[in-house]
Amino acid sequence: MLIDKKIINSLLEKLKEYVYDLESMNFNLNDLEGNRDIQHLVNHRLHTAVEICIDIAMNVASALELPGRDSAVDVIGLLGEHKIIAKSLASSFQQAPKLRNLLIHGYAKVDYALIFKDFRKDILEMKEFARQIKAYVDKN
């Protein structure tokens, strides 16, 4: 089956919007730890951006009929194994579904100091994921 470039490009465009929204937020650790409105915005935007990345990964892996698509973590790993994205990015980015699960199911236990510490790195990884996916889709 072929990758549906229209779907992938649409998802990439949505991801770009959420990444921009995340980058536009201006807060410090005290703001994040003490302001529930900021927490909710960060949670929602991060969760949605990660979910879009997972949707992209699932779409690509499914279209290419890659074996072993049992979980989002597995699928991201497969993208690295099959040189769709760099192995180093895949290895690091396999934390994204775990972050999503924490934001959705562990809301009472979210460590906002850790979220704050990794926030910019997470954004950079999502941008790099999008860049590498776009490059692969454009080539194939």
N, C-alpha and C positions, 0 to 999 in steps of 0.2 A: 504494500500500500504506500502511497505517496504522502508526504507531509503536506498538510493543508496550509499553505503559506498565508492565506487570508486570515485564518484563525490565529496562527502564531503571531502574525503582525498586529492583529487586533489586541491580542493579549499583551504583546510587548508595548503597545501604545498605552494600555491601561496601567501596566507596571510603571512606565515612565511617569505617568501622572501621580501615582502613589509615592514613588520615590521623590518626586519634586515636592509633594506635600510634606513628606518626612523631612527633607532637607530644609524646607522653609520654616520648620518649627524652631523657635528660639527659646531654650530653657536650660537651666542648670540642674545639677543633681538635687538641690533642695527643692526646686520647683517640681521636679518629677516625683520625688518622694512625698511631697506634702500637698500636692494639688491633684485631686481625683479627676478633674476635667482633663488635665494634661495626661494623666495616666490612661484615661479612656481613649483619648485621641491617639496617643502613641500605640497603645494596644491594638486598636482597630486598624490603624494604618499599617503597622508592622504585620499584623495577622493577614490582612488583605494582600499586601505585597508578596508575602511569602506564599500565600495560597495561589496567587497568579503564577509565581515561579514554578510551583508544583504542578499546576495545570499545564503549563508549557512543557515541562519535563515529561509528564504523562502523555501528552499529545504526541510529542516527538517519539518517545519510546514505543508507544502503541503503533504509530504509523510505520515505524521501522521494524515492528514485530520483534523487539528485543526480548529475549527470554529472561525470566526472573524478575518480573515487575510486581513483586509481592507487596511492597510498601513504597512510600514516597522516598524514604532514605535509600532503598535499593535502586529505585529508578534514577535518582541523581548519581549514584555510583555507576550505574550502567552507562550514563551519558559520558562519564569520564573514561570508562573502559573501552568504549567504542569511538573515542576521540571526537565526540560531538562537542564536548567542552574539555578543557585541560583537566588532567587527573588531579592536579593539585587543587584546582578550584572545586572539583567534585568532592574531594575528600573534606575540604573545609566547609563546603556548602551543604553537606549532609547534616549539619547541625540545624539547618533552617526548619525542616519539619518538626524537629524536637522543640524549637522555639515556638512554632505555631501551636503545638500541642500544649505547651506550658501556658501560652496566652489564652487558649480556649478553655482548657480544663483545670489549670492550676492557678487561676486568677487570684486565689487567696494566698498563694505562696510566691508570687512574682517578686523576684529580687531586683528592685528598680536600680540599685547601685550597679548591678551587673548589666542590666539593660542599657543604662547610661554609658557605662564603660565601653560596651561593644556596639553602640548605636551607629557611629560613623563607619566602623568596619563593616557592619551588616549592610549598610547602604552601598558602600563601595563594592561589596561582593554581589549584591543584586544587580548593580550596573554592569559589572564585568560578566555576570551570567547572561544578562540580556545581550551584551555586545557579542559574546561568543555564540550564543544561539542564533542571533541575527546573521552573523557571518556564515555559520553552517547552513542555515536555511537559504540564504542568498546564493550559496555555491551549489546547492543540490536541488 
